[in-house]
């Protein structure tokens, strides 16, 4: 089942609208075609690159490997392990049509 994402929800399930960088340092994943502030200069975020470019998915929610090693390896260094895993759980729920509300 494919869940239609809001404009502010990135392919990895992050809600860009809740991010403190959104609108200031970053236009959001969808608007920036994955070339967000935390990605290497001139390159897409590795999650965006895999999901949208390599796999041709609308979001990671279409992937049978969700959450994958790329998602688990792309993390905010300011979060504890517990906080990070909660964001992953929330993003997966959002992508699968659940009630995730973190990130």
N, C-alpha and C positions, 0 to 999 in steps of 0.2 A: 504494500500500500504506500502511495506517495502522499506525503503531507505537504500542502502548500504553505510556504514560509512567508511570514510578514517581511516587508522590506527591510526592517531593522534586524532580522534574525539571519545570522550568517549561515553558511553551509554546514558549519560544525555545531550549530545550535546555540551559539552565544547570542544574546540579545544586545546588539550594539547600542541600542537606545539607552541601556542602563549603565554603559561604560563611561567613566569620567573623561576619557579621551575623545569620545564621540562628539563631533561638531567643533572641536578645538584642534586637536592634533590629528584626528582621523575622521574620514568621511564615512567609514563603515566598510565592511568586507564587500558587500554587493556593489556599492557605488564605486569602490576603488579596485574592483576586479581582483580582489585578493591581495593587492599591494598595500597592505595596512602598515601602520607605524612600526609594528614590532617585527615585520618581515625584513629580510636582507634587502638593502637598497636595490630598487628596480626589479625585484622578484616577488612572486606571489608567496603568501603564507603556504607552508608545506601541506597543510590540511586542505586549503582551497585548491592547490595545484593537483593533489591526488583526486579529490572528489569531483571538481568541475572540469579540469583539463584532461587528466588521464582517464578517469572513469566515465566522464560525461553525465554525472548525476546532477540532479537539482540540489541535492544535499547529501550529507553523510548518512541520513536516515534511510537511504536506499541500499546501503552497503551491509552485507551480511556479517562483516567483521567489526561492526560498531559495538563498543569503542575499540579502536585499533591502536597499534603501536605509535602511529603518528600523532593521534590525539593525546595519548598518554605521555608522549615525549615532548609535546608542545605545551609548556606550562608557564604560568606566571611565577617567577621566582619569589615573589612576595607572599605567596600563599603557603601555608603548611600543607603537609601531605593530606591531612583530613579535609582541609578547606578545598584543596584542589580536587580531590575525589568527589566531593559534594558537587562541585561545578560540573564535573564530567557526568555525574548521575543526572543532574538537572538538564544538561544539554541533551543527553540521550533521551530523556523523557520528553523534552520539547520536540525533538526530531521524530519521535515515534508517536506523537500525538497525546502524550501524557500531560501531567500537570507540573512539570519542572518549573521552578520559579527562582532559580539562583542566577549566578554569573554576574 
